[in-house]
Amino acid sequence: MGFKTGVLIGVLATAVVALGVAVVMLAGDEATTTTATEAEEVADPEEACEFELFGGPVEIELDSSELDCQAAQEIVNEYRESGRNRIGESTAVAGWSCEEFPFADYPLMARCRQADLKFAVVGTAPSAHPGMTAPPGTEPDPTPEVAEPVYFQTPSGNVGCAMYEDGVRCDIREREWAPPPQPSDCNLDWGHAISLDYGGSTFLCAGDTVLSPEGEGAYPVLEYGEAAAEGPFVCESRERALICVAESSHGFRLSAESVKLF
């Protein structure tokens, strides 16, 4: 089993200049269900904070009720306009510490923190970030070896995943939401497994599972705030949910309370 985690500076040893701000990691506390072609989610309107950045939509995900969207957006704009932002480096701006994280060719995520206040900027932007350079020593190997699958489980143990160069599969043990109706041609288990490839995400009809075994052979834990990557895919473990995205901007958000495929 191959396992890679990424936190803050140098999340991926193969990082190159990032192409955009990270795919939206949508918030929402109510259970919802989706299919690969239809996505629905009940979102808290107070948490919706969207604007344009680098020619594409982005959203600010607030982790504290003490900070509003407008104030966070002003911090982001000042950070982006400072000209001091570099991948993998912390920049002080307006009393905040902001960082951008490299995910090789994956989307880019930015986070800002001030004491106990913090927020994340997520979204899609088509244009590259001018002046962005990968930190020293993170250039990709020109002849990389074929990667082994990456296996991990969330800290709660409720979700287990297997990542391959051509896709990601995650299974969930317990959930409060109901999956889409089971297809008539599915004679196996339904609703517990989600698959993501470059073209999109979908529920799987499967009689097996990639949930972590107990005891010897148990998957490594992907701690909250850490990321695992394989091929053009990256998954990040967050307290609210597990987020997995492809370089194509398709992905899913999975937790016991809700599921979102996009």
N, C-alpha and C positions, 0 to 999 in steps of 0.2 A: 504494500500500500504506500502510495506517495501522499505526503501531506504537507501543505504549505499554508502558513498563516501570515497575515499582513496587518500591522498596526502602525499608524502614524508614519514616521520616516522609514522609507525603504520597504514598503509592504511587499513588493515583488522584486526579485533579483533580476527580472527580465524587463524592467520598466523602460519604456521609451517615451517620447513626447506624447502626452495624452491628447486625445482628439476632441473632447468635449466634457461638459459637466455631467455627472453621473445620472443614470436612468432613474426616473422618479421612484422613490420609495414611499409609497402612499401611506398615509396614516388613516386610521379608522378603527373604532372599537367594536362596531356591530358586525355580526357575522354576515358574510355575503358569499355568493358562488358565481363562478364564471365558466365559460368555455373558451377554447382557443380563439374563437372569432367574436365572442361577446363578453364584455367585462362590465360588471356592475359593482358598485361599492357605496356604502353609506358613509360619507365623510363629514366630520365636524366642520361646519363653515368657518368657525373661528380659527381653525388650523390651516385653512387654505390661504396661501400667500404666494401668488404667482406673478411673474414679470418676465420681461425679455432680457436675455444676456447673451452676447456673442451670436446674435441672430437666431436664437432658439428659446423656447419656453423653459423656465426653471421654477422651482418651488422651494420655499424655505420651510424646513421642518423644525418647529420650535420644541424645545425640551423643557421649557419653563413658561408658566403663565405670567411671569413678571416681565416678559419681553413681548412686544407686539411686532407684527409683520413689517410695519413701516420703519420702525427703528432698526430691525435686522437688515432690511433692504438697504438702508442708508449706510450701514456698516459694510455690507458687501460691496456696494458701489465705491466707497472710499478705498476699500482694500484692492478692488480690481483696478482702480484708477491710480493707485500709488506707484505702480511700476516696479514694486519691490517683491511682488508675489513670484515665488519659484516653487516648483514641485518638490515636496519633501522638506521644505523649510518653513519655520514658523515666522510670521511677520506681525509686528506690533502695529496696530492701527486703531486710533480712537479709544485707546484703553483696552482693546481686545487683542487676543492672539488668534490669528487665522492661519490655516494651512490648506494646501491642496495636496492630494495624494495620487501617486502614479499607479495606474493599473495597466501598464504596457499599452496595448491598443484598445483597452477597455475604456468605458466612459470615466470621467473624472469626478471626484467628490471633493467638496470643500467644507471645512468645519471651522467655526469660530467659538472661542470660549473666553469668558471673563468671570473669574471666581467660580461660583456654582451655576452661572448662566451659560448656556451653550445652545447652538443651533447648527443644522446642516443645510447645505445648498445642494439640491439634486435636480436633475432634469436632462434635457437633450439640447445640444447646441451644435449646429453643423460646421462652424468654423473653428480652426485651430486657435489656440491661445498664443498671441504674439509674445515672444520673449521667454516662452516656457522651455526649460531644459531639464533633462533627467539628471538626478544627482550622480556624482562620480561613482564608478564601479557598478552601475546598474545597466550598462549596455547589454543587449541580448547576445547570447552565444551564437555565432554564425552557423554552427553545425550542432544544434541541440539534439539530444537523444530523445527517443520516443518516450513520453512520460507515462508512468504508471497511473492507474486510476487513483483519484483522491477521495478518501472516505472520511467522513466526520459526522459528529452528532452535536446537537445544540446542548447548552448547559443543562437544560431541563431534562434532556434525554427523550423529549417527545418527538423530535424530528431526526431522521438519519438520512444521509445523502451519499451518493456516489457520483463523482465527477469524471468525465472522460474528455478526450480531445474533441469529440463530436457531439457532446451533450451532457446534461445533468439530470439525475433522477433523485427526488426527495420523497420520502414516505413519512406520514404522521401517524402516531399511535392514537391519540385522543383529540377530538375536535368538537366544537359547539355548532359548527355550520354543517349544512347539508350539501353534498356535491350535486352537479347536474344530474338529470335522469340517466339511469344506466342504459347504454345502448342495447338494442335487442340482440346484437350479435356478441355481446360480452357474457361469457359463461364462467368468468373468474371473479375475483374480488374487484370491487369498484369504489373509487372515492378516496382511497388512502394514499395514492401515488400520483405524483405530478412529474411530467417529463418536459425538459426544455432543450430544444436544439436551435440552430442558427435561424430557422424560419419561424419559430414561435414556441409557445408552451401549451400543454394540454393535459387532461387527466388520462391515466393509463388504466387499461383493463389488464390486471396482472394477478397471477396466483402466487408470486413470490414477494419478497420484501427486501429493501435495503436498510431497514432499521438496524441499529447497532445491536450486535449480540451482547449478552451480559458476560461478565467475567473475562477470562482470557480471550483475546481477539476483539475486545470492545473497541469501537472507533475512538480516535482522539476527539477531545472536546474542542469545538470552535467557540472560544470565549466571546462574550459580548464585546463588540467593537473590533473584532478580528475578522480577517477575510481569507478565503481559500480560493485558488484559481487553477484552472486547467484549460489549455487551448484558448479559445475566444470567450471563455466563461469565467465569471467571478461570483462568489456568494459571500455575503457579509452577514454575520450574526449580530442582531440587535435585540435589545430587551423586548421591544414590541413585536418583532417578527424576524424571520429569516428572509433575506432578499437575495435572489439570484438573477443575474442579467447576462445577456449575450452581447457581444460587440455590435450586433445588429439592433440593439435597443429593445429586444424582446426579453421577457422575463416573468417572474412571479414573486409574490409576497405571501408568505405562509406563516400562520400562527394558529393556536388553538381557537382563537376568537374569530378569525376571518381568513379569507383567501382571496387573492387578486391575481389574475393572469393578464398579461399585457404584451 
